[in-house]
Amino acid sequence: MGFAVFLDRDGVINIDSPDYIKSENEFHFIPGSTDAIALLTEAGCDVFVITNQSAVGRGMITKGELDIIFAKMKEGVTRAGGRINDIFYCPHTPDDACLCRKPLPGMIFQAVEKHGINLSFSVMVGDSVKDIECARKAGCAAAVLVLTGNGQKSMTALEKKGTPPDMMAADLMEAAQWIIAHLPDLSNMSYQSCVSDEFTMSEQFNVSNQLSASKRSNPSCLSKVPDISKLSGQDFQSR
Ligand SMILES: [Mg+2]
């Protein structure tokens, strides 16, 4: 398994809409996003889309229609020379109190279970506070906020909360370039033994049985991460 990059969909890969993306005709790539995914693929990263799609639970779109939109997304990425390894989506509404809707890390844990991902070698890229919080709760090595979609608003909210992302990027292309430039640092970071946020969260949300034994025996600890931002000239503090 290579380095895993988790991508939010709406506002990161495609243009978001307050009215939800309900058909393939409403799905439009953000310029450069497919090339960015191609860059990640070429660099040997495994790309996973992790997306809340409550429009399904709200009855605004069927799972079949969502699959058609996903097919259009994958086709566009493939045409650019990239690859989306897998897609995980949460169809629930906030009222469903599920374990998969971001900011909860359930979808990332599903990806870990299915693909044997080591979260110490992973990054999450999103445009929402929920994405950054999901990355923290899961135990990803870094969380990147893009300023497309809701990114600007999210940046303000994260600043206010005192929980900035490790990196702020103009768009997915800049995020991809940053990830690739820092792959050696992100991959070689040594993690001290600790009680993992990820482990605690997985127990709390009763999804630990979905995690592989190897995953559990190799917990990552987010508190070891902050050095990453110091490695970048484009990190949050400097912008
Ligand atoms: Mg989004």
Residues whose N, C-alpha, C, O or C-beta is under 5 A from the ligand:
A	BS01	MG	D8 R9 D10 G11 D127 S128
